[in-house]
Amino acid sequence: MTDLIRVEQVSRRFGDGRVEALRGVSLSIAAAEKIAITGPSGSGKSTLLRIMAGLDRPDQGRVLFEGREIYGGNGLAALRARRIGMVFQSFHLLATLTAVENVELPMLGVERDAAARVRRVKVLLDQVGLTERARHRPALLSGGECQRVAIARAMANRPALLLADEPTGNLDSETARSIVDLMLAVAGETGAALVMVTHDATVASRMARLVRILDGRLQEAAAGEAAAGEPRPGR
Amino acid sequence: MRFSTLPARNLTRRPARTVLTVLGIVVAVGSLVALLSLAHGFANAWLTSLNERKTQLVAVQKGMVEILTSSLPQALVGQLRRVEGVASANGALLALVPAEQDYTMLFAGWSDDDTEWRNRAYVEGRAPQPGEESVVVLGEVLALALDKHPGDTVRLLYRPFRIVGVARFGNAINNNMALAPLGQIQTLLHREGTVSLIHLRLTHADRKEMVAATTARLRAAAPEAAFTATGDLADQNVIVGLLDAIAWATSAIALFMGTVIVANTLMMAVAERTEEIGILSAIGWSPRRILALILLEGLMLGAIGGLIGCAAGVAAAYWISSLPVVGGFLEPQVTVSLVAEVFVAVILVSGVGGLYRAWRASRALPAEALRRG
C-alpha cells in the first residue's frame, strides 16, 4: 500500500529542550488504515498526533503527506482544511456557535456554495445522529453529543486522514463505544485513514493496527496487547 | 452561516464589554463630529455675516490679528468714498458685550447714513430715527430668545436700551446681534471717532483688473488700513483659526482614544480566545482568514460606535449651540463630507487598533494556542 502519511525521524523537545517528547520517531500509515497509538501519560503520543496533523512543528525530522513535506511550504492550512480532520478529547467546539454552525465552520473557506455547505452539514449531522439537536449550542449538549459534533466537523471536508486525540477520554464507556463505532463508520464510509490516540485498551483493540509509544520512542505492538494495563491519565 | 456570523457572536458573547467599548468610540466620535461641525459652523457664520452686506472689500486696521480689536478713524470712511472705483463705504464698530440672561452678544454700530438700515427686513418695529438716544434693533433670534419686542427695554453692557425694531438676517451671528446708531456705541465703548472696519462696495466688482486697480488706489489712500476681499476675511480671522486648530487637536486626541479603546478591547478579546483561534487554525483556517476575522470584529465595533457617535455628535453640536452662553455664535455646520470623513477615520482606526494583536494571533502555532487555551 502507498503511504498516506509518513513520519521520518521526528524529534520534539519542550521546556527549553529539557523535556524530550519525541526521539527520532518514524511511522508510516497507509490510506484507509485504522491505527491506535497507545502509551502512558507524557509518552509523546499526543505530540506525535499534533505533528502529524500539522499543528506543531518538529525540531528534527520531517512529515510527508501523500509524498509531500508538510512543514516545508505555505500550504499547511489548506492541508488541514481539506485533507486532515482532527477530533480532540475536550471536543474544542466554539461555544458561541450552534452544532450546525460548528460543523459548517471548516467548510467556510473551502466550499463557496452556501447551499452545498448546508446540504453537507445536514448529511453529517444525520450521520452522527444529531439532526434533532442541530440548533443547540455546545453548552446544551452532552459530552457524547459534543464529540459527535466534533466528528461531523472533522469529516466536513471529506479528509483522507482522521486523527483523534483521546476522543473517548471524557466519556462513559457506553458512550465511548458508540463514538468509536461512529468514527470507524464515518472513516470507513469515505475511505479515510483513522489514527486514534487512546489509553483505553478496549478502544485500542478495535483498531487493525496498534503502535505503542514509550519515552518518546515508538514500538509496534500486536493488536489487543498494547494498551492493556496502562493507567488512565490524571487530567 | 456567513463569515461575519462569528465576529458578531463574539461581540454579543460579552455584551457589557462590547457596550463599554462602543460607548468609548461614541464619545470619541461624538466629540470629533461636534467640535468639527461647530468649528466649521463658526467659520461659515463669520463669513456669511460679513457677506450679508454683499460688499467686495473690507478695510481693517493694518497689523491687527483680530477684527474686533481693529480700530480705524471714522474720518477714513469719507476719504475712501472719494477713491475712484468705490461705490459706497460704510464704517461699523463691533464689540462683544454682556447682555441679559447670561448672553454674550455682538453689538454693532452703523452710521445714520448707512443704507443697510433701510435694506433690512424688519419683523417688528423699525430702524432708529436720526438723533434717537439709547435705542437698539435686535436680531430676530436674539429677540425671540430674550422674549423682547419693540417698546421693551434690554440691558447691554449694563445700560438700558429701548428696542425700536426686530430685524431678520440671513445667518446665526447677525440674527443674534444688537444694532445701534454708531455714535451711541462709540460713546458706550469710549471709542469716539473710530470704527472697527469699513465695508466697501466697488463699481466694477465683476472685473478683476478693475478690482485690483481700485484696491491699489485704496491702499495708497489709506496706508494704515489693510484691504481684504470679504470672502477671505473668515479664513484670516484669528479666532476662526484658533477654534479650527483646537478642534483638530482635540479631534486627534479623540481619534487616538478611539484607537486605544479598540486595540485594548481586541487584545483582551484575542487573549481570551486563544483556544478558539487555535481551534480555527486546527480545522484549517488560514492565518489570513483568522486575521480577517479579528479585524472584522474591530471594524464592527468601529462601525456601530461610529454611527451612534456621528448621531450623538450632531445632537451635541446643536445642543451646545443652543446654550445661552454661546450666544448664537456657534451654529453647527454638519455636512455629509464631514460625517463621512469621521466615519471613515474611525473605521480605519478600529482596523489599525486590532491589527497587531490579530497578526500575532494568526501566526501562533495551533498546538501552542490549544495548549494555552
HADDOCK unambig.tbl for C-alpha pairs under 7 A between the chains (distance, minus, plus):
assign (segid A and resid 50 and name CA) (segid B and resid 367 and name CA) 6.89 0.50 0.50
assign (segid A and resid 55 and name CA) (segid B and resid 282 and name CA) 6.36 0.50 0.50
assign (segid A and resid 55 and name CA) (segid B and resid 365 and name CA) 6.40 0.50 0.50
assign (segid A and resid 55 and name CA) (segid B and resid 366 and name CA) 5.16 0.50 0.50
assign (segid A and resid 55 and name CA) (segid B and resid 367 and name CA) 5.12 0.50 0.50
assign (segid A and resid 56 and name CA) (segid B and resid 365 and name CA) 6.33 0.50 0.50
assign (segid A and resid 56 and name CA) (segid B and resid 366 and name CA) 6.91 0.50 0.50
assign (segid A and resid 56 and name CA) (segid B and resid 367 and name CA) 5.41 0.50 0.50
assign (segid A and resid 77 and name CA) (segid B and resid 284 and name CA) 4.71 0.50 0.50
assign (segid A and resid 77 and name CA) (segid B and resid 285 and name CA) 6.05 0.50 0.50
assign (segid A and resid 77 and name CA) (segid B and resid 286 and name CA) 5.15 0.50 0.50
assign (segid A and resid 78 and name CA) (segid B and resid 284 and name CA) 5.98 0.50 0.50
assign (segid A and resid 80 and name CA) (segid B and resid 282 and name CA) 6.76 0.50 0.50
assign (segid A and resid 80 and name CA) (segid B and resid 283 and name CA) 6.03 0.50 0.50
assign (segid A and resid 80 and name CA) (segid B and resid 284 and name CA) 4.52 0.50 0.50
assign (segid A and resid 81 and name CA) (segid B and resid 283 and name CA) 5.61 0.50 0.50
assign (segid A and resid 81 and name CA) (segid B and resid 284 and name CA) 3.70 0.50 0.50
assign (segid A and resid 81 and name CA) (segid B and resid 285 and name CA) 6.75 0.50 0.50
assign (segid A and resid 92 and name CA) (segid B and resid 279 and name CA) 6.50 0.50 0.50
assign (segid A and resid 94 and name CA) (segid B and resid 276 and name CA) 6.58 0.50 0.50
assign (segid A and resid 96 and name CA) (segid B and resid 9 and name CA) 6.09 0.50 0.50
assign (segid A and resid 101 and name CA) (segid B and resid 1 and name CA) 6.46 0.50 0.50
assign (segid A and resid 106 and name CA) (segid B and resid 283 and name CA) 5.71 0.50 0.50
assign (segid A and resid 106 and name CA) (segid B and resid 284 and name CA) 6.49 0.50 0.50
